[in-house]
C-alpha cells in the first residue's frame, strides 16, 4: 500500500538533531526571533522529560514507603545515594568551599531547569533562596493529591526534618545534608525546607567554615556536631 509521505527527507533529518544542535543552528542564522522560539521550544521539551522522571521517581519512592514502611524507605535512600553522592561530596569537600563551589551549586539548579531567586553572602555563609522546580513543583501541581496520591511521610523524624506529613520526594534533601555528616563528619550544604513547601522558597546554606555551622542543623537530622 502506498500513499503520500508525511515528511520530506530534510524534515526527517531535522528530527534527528539534538536540542543543542537546533539551538546553535538557530542562533547562527542570525534570526533572533526564530532563535528565541527554538530555545523556548527545546526548553519545554527538556521540561517535559524532567517532570516525567520527577513523577516516576516520586511514584517509586511512594511505593517503597507505602508497601514496606519508613525503615525500608530510609534504607533505599541510603543505599542508592551512597554510590552516587559520596564520590561527589568527597571531591567537593576536599577542594573546600570556594568561588567555584558556589558557582557549581548555582549551575546545578540551572541543570535542574530552575534557578535561585536570590543568593546572599555574609561573613560566614551563603544563603540560596530556592523556588524548587521539583519537590516544590510536585506540591503546587497537586501530585500528593488524587489521582497521583504520592506519599507524605506521616511521622516526624530526622529524614523529614522533624516534620509530620512530609513530601516523600523532599526527603532526599535530608539525606543530602546528613549522609556527608556520617561519611566525612560535616555537610557540604544544609537545607531548610520552606514553611509551606511550594509556596515559599526553601533555603540552602553553604558555610565557609564547618566550625561555624550551628549545632541545630545537626540535631534536627539526628546527628551531633563534633
C-alpha positions as CSV (number, residue, x, y, z in Angstrom):
1,X,0.0,0.0,0.0
2,X,1.4,3.4,-1.0
3,X,0.5,6.9,-0.1
4,X,1.8,10.4,0.3
5,X,4.8,10.8,2.5
6,X,4.3,12.6,5.8
7,X,7.8,14.0,5.9
8,X,10.5,15.1,3.5
9,X,14.0,13.7,3.9
10,X,15.1,17.1,5.2
11,X,12.4,17.2,7.8
12,X,13.3,13.7,9.0
13,X,16.9,14.8,9.2
14,X,15.9,17.7,11.4
15,X,14.2,15.4,13.8
16,X,17.5,13.6,14.4
17,X,19.2,16.8,15.7
18,X,19.7,17.3,19.4
19,X,18.3,20.2,21.2
20,X,21.7,21.8,21.5
21,X,22.3,21.4,17.7
22,X,18.9,23.0,17.0
23,X,19.6,26.0,19.3
24,X,23.1,26.6,17.9
25,X,21.8,26.4,14.3
26,X,19.0,28.9,15.1
27,X,21.5,31.3,16.7
28,X,24.0,31.0,13.8
29,X,21.3,32.0,11.3
30,X,21.1,35.5,12.9
31,X,17.3,35.3,13.1
32,X,16.8,36.5,16.6
33,X,13.1,35.7,16.7
34,X,13.5,32.2,15.4
35,X,16.4,31.5,17.8
36,X,14.3,32.7,20.7
37,X,11.4,30.4,19.7
38,X,13.7,27.5,19.2
39,X,15.3,27.9,22.6
40,X,11.9,28.1,24.3
41,X,10.7,25.0,22.5
42,X,13.7,23.0,23.4
43,X,13.4,24.1,27.0
44,X,9.8,22.9,27.0
45,X,10.9,19.5,25.6
46,X,13.5,19.2,28.4
47,X,11.0,20.3,31.0
48,X,8.5,17.6,29.9
49,X,11.2,14.9,30.3
50,X,12.4,16.3,33.6
51,X,8.9,16.3,35.0
52,X,8.1,12.8,33.8
53,X,11.2,11.4,35.5
54,X,10.5,13.5,38.6
55,X,7.0,12.0,38.8
56,X,8.3,8.5,38.2
57,X,10.9,8.6,40.9
58,X,8.3,10.0,43.3
59,X,5.9,7.2,42.5
60,X,8.7,4.7,43.1
61,X,9.6,6.2,46.4
62,X,5.9,6.3,47.3
63,X,5.6,2.6,46.5
64,X,8.6,1.7,48.7
65,X,7.3,3.8,51.6
66,X,3.7,2.6,51.4
67,X,4.5,-1.1,50.8
68,X,7.4,-1.5,53.2
69,X,7.4,1.4,55.6
70,X,9.7,4.2,56.7
71,X,12.6,2.0,57.7
72,X,12.9,0.5,54.2
73,X,12.4,3.9,52.6
74,X,15.3,5.2,54.6
75,X,17.4,2.2,53.6
76,X,16.5,2.7,50.0
77,X,17.7,6.4,50.1
78,X,20.9,5.5,51.8
79,X,21.8,2.6,49.6
80,X,21.1,4.4,46.3
81,X,22.6,7.7,47.4
82,X,25.9,6.2,48.6
83,X,27.4,5.2,45.2
84,X,26.2,8.4,43.5
85,X,26.6,11.1,46.1
86,X,29.6,10.0,48.2
87,X,32.3,10.4,45.5
88,X,30.9,13.8,44.5
89,X,30.7,15.1,48.1
90,X,34.1,13.7,48.8
91,X,35.6,15.7,45.9
92,X,33.8,18.9,46.8
93,X,34.7,18.8,50.5
94,X,38.3,18.0,49.7
95,X,38.6,21.1,47.5
96,X,36.9,23.1,50.2
97,X,34.4,26.0,49.9
98,X,35.4,28.3,47.1
99,X,34.0,30.6,44.5
100,X,33.9,27.6,42.1
101,X,31.8,25.7,44.7
102,X,29.2,28.4,44.8
103,X,29.1,28.8,41.0
104,X,28.7,25.0,40.8
105,X,25.8,25.0,43.2
106,X,24.1,27.7,41.1
107,X,24.8,25.8,37.9
108,X,23.4,22.5,39.3
109,X,19.9,24.1,39.8
110,X,20.0,25.5,36.3
111,X,20.7,21.9,35.2
112,X,17.5,21.0,37.1
113,X,15.7,23.5,34.9
114,X,15.3,26.0,37.8
115,X,17.2,29.0,39.2
116,X,17.7,30.5,42.6
117,X,15.6,33.6,43.3
118,X,18.4,35.2,45.3
119,X,21.8,34.4,46.6
120,X,23.2,36.3,49.6
121,X,26.7,36.3,51.1
122,X,27.7,37.4,54.6
123,X,30.9,36.8,56.5
124,X,30.2,33.2,57.4
125,X,27.9,31.8,54.8
126,X,26.0,31.9,51.5
127,X,22.2,31.7,51.6
128,X,20.4,30.4,48.5
129,X,16.7,31.2,48.1
130,X,15.4,28.3,46.1
131,X,11.9,28.1,44.4
132,X,12.1,24.3,43.9
133,X,11.5,23.1,40.4
134,X,10.9,19.5,41.5
135,X,9.9,19.0,45.2
136,X,8.1,22.3,45.4
137,X,6.5,21.9,42.0
138,X,5.2,18.4,42.9
139,X,3.2,20.1,45.7
140,X,1.9,23.0,43.7
141,X,0.9,20.7,40.9
142,X,-1.1,18.6,43.2
143,X,0.9,15.4,42.9
144,X,0.3,14.5,46.5
145,X,-3.5,14.6,45.9
146,X,-5.6,12.2,43.9
147,X,-5.3,10.8,41.3
148,X,-1.5,10.6,41.9
149,X,-1.7,10.5,45.7
150,X,2.1,10.4,46.2
151,X,3.3,9.5,49.7
152,X,3.7,12.0,52.5
153,X,5.8,10.5,55.3
154,X,3.5,10.7,58.3
155,X,5.7,10.6,61.3
156,X,8.2,13.4,62.3
157,X,11.7,12.0,62.2
158,X,15.2,13.1,61.1
159,X,14.6,12.3,57.4
160,X,11.6,14.7,57.5
161,X,13.4,17.5,59.4
162,X,11.2,16.6,62.3
163,X,8.0,17.4,60.4
164,X,4.8,15.4,60.0
165,X,3.3,14.6,56.6
166,X,6.5,15.5,54.8
167,X,6.6,15.0,50.9
168,X,8.5,11.8,50.1
169,X,10.4,13.4,47.3
170,X,11.7,16.2,49.6
171,X,13.1,13.6,51.9
172,X,16.2,13.4,49.6
173,X,17.2,16.8,50.9
174,X,17.7,15.5,54.4
175,X,20.0,12.7,53.1
176,X,22.0,15.2,51.0
177,X,22.6,17.0,54.3
178,X,23.0,14.1,56.7
179,X,24.9,11.4,54.8
180,X,28.0,13.6,54.4
181,X,27.9,14.1,58.2
182,X,28.1,10.3,58.5
183,X,30.8,9.9,55.8
184,X,33.0,12.9,56.5
185,X,31.9,14.5,59.7
186,X,30.5,17.6,58.0
187,X,28.0,18.6,55.3
188,X,28.7,20.5,52.1
189,X,25.4,22.4,52.4
190,X,22.3,22.5,54.5
191,X,18.7,22.8,53.6
192,X,15.9,24.5,55.5
193,X,12.7,23.5,53.8
194,X,10.1,26.2,53.4
195,X,7.3,26.5,56.0
196,X,4.9,25.9,53.1
197,X,6.7,23.9,50.5
198,X,5.9,25.0,47.0
199,X,4.5,28.4,48.2
200,X,7.8,29.8,49.6
201,X,11.4,29.2,48.6
202,X,13.4,26.7,50.5
203,X,16.7,27.9,51.9
204,X,20.1,26.3,51.2
205,X,23.1,27.3,53.3
206,X,26.8,26.9,52.5
207,X,29.1,27.8,55.3
208,X,32.6,29.0,54.6
209,X,34.0,27.1,57.6
210,X,32.5,23.9,59.0
211,X,33.1,25.1,62.6
212,X,30.6,27.9,62.0
213,X,27.7,25.6,61.2
214,X,25.1,25.9,64.1
215,X,24.5,22.7,66.0
216,X,20.8,22.9,65.3
217,X,21.4,21.7,61.7
218,X,23.0,18.5,63.0
219,X,20.4,18.0,65.7
220,X,17.4,18.2,63.5
221,X,18.9,15.4,61.4
222,X,19.5,13.2,64.5
223,X,23.3,14.0,64.5
224,X,25.7,15.6,66.9
225,X,28.2,18.2,65.9
226,X,31.7,17.0,66.6
